[in-house]
Amino acid sequence: MKILIGILVLIFLMEATLLYREFYIRKKFKILATKKYNRVAPLLRKLDANENIPEVDLMKIAEDPSLRCGLFKMLDAYHKNEIFPATYLTIEKGAEGHLVNWLEFPTELGNAPDEIEIISKVTLPEAFDYYAFKYRSQFPHWARKLD
């Protein structure tokens, strides 16, 4: 009987941990998505109104790796890819943007790195290119302990 109660308590604790983690991840993801949306909302309103978009507005968003891929997809949805800043329209910059998006997800690093740079490109015989990056993240970071 004690073993059965112990197993049930263990299952309850595991389930509670999973539910808390899911709630935490959803909450953090919602905060991240809201933050990103607020940064691009003025541009989105201009696209909806079919207004002219100054290049400086596009550059401010494209230079942020965490917003770069979203900007490209947004412009693509409005059939305005030609106004995407050419400086950031490279495979390397796209790879950097995808890596930063992955890193800032709550189950990964939890925030965009403070510094990121490409260190090498590897081309495989199957014609695939892989890019290696190094990055650095300052406080706050979930794995860093305060002294």
C-alpha positions as CSV (number, residue, x, y, z in Angstrom):
1,M,0.0,0.0,0.0
2,K,2.8,2.4,0.9
3,I,4.5,1.7,-2.5
4,L,1.2,2.5,-4.3
5,I,0.9,5.8,-2.5
6,G,4.5,6.6,-3.2
7,I,4.0,5.9,-6.9
8,L,0.9,8.0,-7.0
9,V,2.6,10.9,-5.2
10,L,5.5,10.6,-7.7
11,I,3.2,10.7,-10.7
12,F,1.4,13.7,-9.2
13,L,4.6,15.6,-8.7
14,M,5.8,14.8,-12.2
15,E,2.5,15.9,-13.7
16,A,2.5,19.1,-11.6
17,T,6.1,19.9,-12.9
18,L,5.1,19.3,-16.5
19,L,2.0,21.6,-16.1
20,Y,4.0,24.3,-14.5
21,R,6.7,24.1,-17.2
22,E,4.1,24.3,-19.9
23,F,2.5,27.3,-18.3
24,Y,5.8,29.0,-17.8
25,I,6.9,28.4,-21.5
26,R,3.6,29.7,-22.8
27,K,3.8,32.8,-20.7
28,K,7.4,33.5,-21.7
29,F,6.6,32.9,-25.4
30,K,3.6,35.2,-25.3
31,I,5.8,38.0,-23.8
32,L,8.4,37.4,-26.5
33,A,5.9,37.4,-29.3
34,T,4.2,40.6,-27.9
35,K,7.6,42.4,-27.6
36,K,8.4,41.5,-31.2
37,Y,5.0,42.5,-32.5
38,N,5.2,45.9,-30.8
39,R,8.5,46.5,-32.6
40,V,7.1,45.8,-36.1
41,A,3.5,47.0,-35.6
42,P,4.2,50.5,-37.1
43,L,5.7,48.9,-40.2
44,L,2.7,46.5,-40.4
45,R,0.3,49.4,-40.3
46,K,2.1,51.1,-43.2
47,L,2.1,47.9,-45.2
48,D,-1.7,47.5,-44.6
49,A,-2.3,51.1,-45.7
50,N,0.0,50.5,-48.7
51,E,2.1,53.5,-47.6
52,N,5.7,54.2,-48.6
53,I,8.1,52.8,-46.1
54,P,11.4,54.7,-45.5
55,E,14.5,52.6,-45.9
56,V,15.7,53.7,-42.4
57,D,12.6,52.0,-40.9
58,L,13.4,48.8,-42.7
59,M,17.1,48.9,-41.7
60,K,16.2,49.4,-38.0
61,I,14.2,46.2,-38.0
62,A,16.5,44.2,-40.4
63,E,19.6,44.9,-38.3
64,D,18.1,43.1,-35.3
65,P,18.7,39.4,-36.0
66,S,15.7,38.4,-33.9
67,L,13.4,40.4,-36.2
68,R,15.1,39.9,-39.5
69,C,13.4,36.6,-40.6
70,G,10.0,37.9,-39.5
71,L,10.5,41.1,-41.5
72,F,11.4,39.1,-44.6
73,K,8.3,36.9,-44.2
74,M,6.1,39.9,-43.5
75,L,7.3,41.7,-46.7
76,D,6.9,38.4,-48.6
77,A,3.3,38.2,-47.5
78,Y,2.7,41.7,-48.9
79,H,4.7,40.8,-52.1
80,K,7.2,43.5,-51.3
81,N,10.4,41.5,-51.0
82,E,12.2,44.0,-53.2
83,I,12.3,46.5,-50.4
84,F,14.1,44.2,-48.0
85,P,17.5,45.8,-47.3
86,A,20.1,44.2,-49.6
87,T,22.7,44.3,-46.8
88,Y,20.8,41.7,-44.9
89,L,19.5,39.6,-47.8
90,T,22.3,37.0,-47.6
91,I,22.2,33.4,-46.6
92,E,24.6,34.2,-43.7
93,K,22.4,36.9,-42.3
94,G,19.3,34.6,-42.7
95,A,21.1,31.8,-40.8
96,E,22.1,34.3,-38.1
97,G,18.4,35.4,-37.8
98,H,17.2,31.8,-37.5
99,L,19.8,30.9,-34.9
100,V,18.9,33.9,-32.8
101,N,15.1,33.1,-33.1
102,W,15.9,29.6,-31.8
103,L,18.1,30.8,-29.0
104,E,15.6,33.2,-27.6
105,F,12.9,30.6,-27.3
106,P,12.1,29.9,-23.6
107,T,13.3,26.3,-23.7
108,E,16.6,27.2,-25.2
109,L,18.8,30.2,-24.1
110,G,15.7,32.2,-23.2
111,N,17.0,35.5,-24.7
112,A,18.8,36.7,-27.8
113,P,22.6,36.7,-27.5
114,D,24.3,40.0,-26.9
115,E,27.1,39.2,-29.4
116,I,27.0,36.9,-32.4
117,E,29.4,36.4,-35.3
118,I,29.9,33.8,-38.0
119,I,33.1,31.9,-37.6
120,S,33.0,29.5,-40.6
121,K,31.1,28.1,-43.5
122,V,31.2,24.4,-44.2
123,T,30.1,23.1,-47.7
124,L,29.2,19.4,-47.9
125,P,29.4,17.4,-51.1
126,E,25.6,17.3,-51.3
127,A,25.8,21.1,-51.9
128,F,24.6,22.0,-48.4
129,D,26.2,24.9,-46.6
130,Y,26.4,25.0,-42.9
131,Y,27.3,28.1,-40.9
132,A,29.0,28.0,-37.5
133,F,28.5,30.9,-35.2
134,K,29.9,31.9,-31.9
135,Y,27.8,34.0,-29.5
136,R,28.0,35.5,-26.1
137,S,25.2,36.2,-23.7
138,Q,25.5,38.4,-20.7
139,F,23.3,38.4,-17.6
140,P,20.4,37.6,-17.3
141,H,20.8,34.0,-18.4
142,W,19.1,31.0,-16.8
143,A,22.2,29.0,-16.5
144,R,24.4,31.6,-14.8
145,K,24.3,31.6,-11.0
146,L,24.6,34.7,-9.0
147,D,27.4,34.8,-6.5
